[in-house]
Amino acid sequence: MSKIDRTLAPQFNGVENINLIHPESTKLANGCNVFTFNSGTLDLVRIEWIFTNLRFDPAKPLLNVAANTMLTEGTTKLTAAQIAEKIDFYGAFLQVDYSYDQSQVTLFTLTKHLEATLPVVKDILTDSIFPEKELETFARNQQQKLQVSLQKNDFVARRVFNKALYGETIYGLAAEPEDFRSLKREDLLAHFKQMYQPHNCSIIIAGKADPEILKTVTATFEGQWAGAATAADTTQPPLQHAAERFFYIDKPDALQSAIRIGTPFVNRTHPDFPALQVLNTVLGGYFGSRLMANIREDKGYTYGIGSGMSSFRQTGSFFIASEVGADVCKAAVMEVEKEVNRLKTDLIPDEELSLVRNFMLGSLLGSLENVLSHADKFKNLYFAGLDYDYYERYTQTVKHITAEELKTLANKYLDFDSFYKVIVGKY
């Protein structure tokens, strides 16, 4: 039996290519698009019903999030308790999720219980009634949560930052307590009728998604689910960027200050997006980043700091976020500026760039552990209007982009003086 020489490092093999599972697709007669990812192994299935949010109305800013959150609060046939009991009885799991661009309902269930659990989902997607008592409870609870959150500096900084970048739009939404008090059941019902219709729905099935499963889903959601008289208006108002670039909310007793720095940015559809992800990772996109090395490890100003890129339907954002000791807030901002500007003047060393490449490609591979994660990658492409060659371009960019190209991108996109800067605490 041969012995392993532990004085030698294991051989490293680079990532050659990323093999993504492609879905089977079909369009139901009622206009709903269905995509299936069949693993064919475990008798478990995840089904997502995803709807594009309706046009944002500044006079009624909470309709999208409130309607989606309250879908499980009752129908003409089932109370909220009965919905929960029916799902729990079969060991299934039902959840609703809201994001800026889409809202969704997700069901996890064993395939043998699908015929019993699927009608519950159909009921809430076609017959939700938003009971007045439940609406009052929802509004009261959300007001209380908001009042608690408004005491947290990082929460306030994020609200102010988004409002500065996008104004009175769905991306800049900063709910106030009175917005919850002004929610009306008739508005929720009208919103529900227009938004939750098959022409505005994509169903994504992942797991044991064989032809029988697809047949069951089709039989449940095709024949008796029709569109509304009015098509879903999913356009959005134009973005509104604030003229002011610096926002400071003084908290005299604060022990920590929240920092949010960034700018409106390109989204995933832009050809520079993958390369900018490399640049972002160098700056603050992983634990070994420059911001962490400087501001946490060297200066000890914070427990954590990072940068990120968000991709939305209309826009994107680049941001740097941290909470630092209130007495070192100004020094921390100066160090952030130094690290941003260093990307514009100095080439990234080969060893550092190689480490970032390996981290990014390893993270991509690690995120594809099962068929559900392949479906998640597909959603990124589908709702952005991209093809699967996006991930091929991504991997090639990560593997081959040069330090010179990254320096050029930094000079093109990272103008610290024009960034929006939000400080909540002491400065």
HUTA-V86121 format. One record per backbone hydrogen bond with DSSP energy under -0.5 kcal/mol. NH is the residue of the N-H (numbers start at 1). CO is the residue of the C=O. If there is no record, write none. Layout:
BEGIN
nh-><NH,NH>
co-><CO,CO>
END
This chain:
BEGIN
nh-><6,8,13,14,16,19,20,24,26,28,28,31,33,34,35,36,37,38,39,39,40,44,45,46,47,48,49,50,50,51,52,53,55,58,60,61,63,66,67,68,69,70,71,73,74,75,76,80,83,84,85,86,87,88,89,90,90,91,92,93,95,97,99,103,104,105,106,107,108,109,111,113,114,116,117,118,120,121,122,123,124,125,126,127,128,129,130,135,136,137,138,139,140,141,142,143,144,145,146,147,148,149,150,151,152,153,156,157,158,159,160,161,162,163,164,165,166,167,169,172,179,180,180,181,182,183,188,189,190,191,192,193,194,195,196,197,200,201,202,203,204,204,205,205,206,207,208,209,210,213,214,215,216,217,218,219,220,221,222,225,226,234,240,242,247,249,250,251,254,257,258,259,260,261,262,263,265,270,273,276,277,278,279,280,281,282,283,284,285,285,289,290,291,293,294,295,296,296,297,298,299,300,301,302,306,307,308,310,312,312,316,317,318,319,320,321,322,323,324,325,326,328,329,332,333,334,335,336,337,338,339,340,341,342,343,343,344,345,345,346,353,354,355,356,357,358,359,360,361,362,363,364,365,366,367,368,374,375,376,377,378,379,380,381,382,383,384,385,385,386,390,391,392,393,394,395,396,397,398,399,400,401,406,407,408,409,410,411,412,413,414,415,416,418,419,419,420,421,422,423,424,425>
co-><4,5,11,12,14,17,18,36,34,26,32,28,201,26,203,24,205,36,37,207,207,42,109,206,107,204,105,48,202,103,200,101,233,56,57,58,60,62,63,64,65,66,68,70,71,78,127,73,79,80,81,82,83,84,85,86,87,88,87,108,106,104,102,51,97,49,95,47,93,45,43,110,111,113,113,114,117,117,118,119,120,121,122,123,124,74,74,131,132,133,134,135,136,137,138,139,140,141,142,143,144,145,146,148,149,151,152,153,154,155,156,157,158,159,160,161,162,163,167,169,176,176,177,177,178,180,184,185,186,187,188,189,190,191,192,195,197,198,50,33,48,202,35,203,46,37,44,207,208,210,210,211,212,213,214,215,216,217,218,222,224,232,166,164,421,423,248,425,251,324,424,322,422,320,420,318,316,267,270,272,273,274,275,276,277,278,279,280,280,281,286,282,283,289,290,291,291,292,292,293,294,296,295,295,321,284,319,317,310,315,265,310,263,308,261,306,259,304,257,301,255,325,326,328,329,330,331,332,333,334,335,336,337,338,339,340,341,341,342,342,349,350,351,352,353,354,355,356,357,358,359,360,361,362,363,365,370,371,372,373,374,375,376,377,378,379,381,381,382,381,387,388,388,389,390,391,392,393,394,395,396,397,402,403,404,405,406,407,408,409,410,413,414,415,415,416,262,245,260,247,258,249>
END
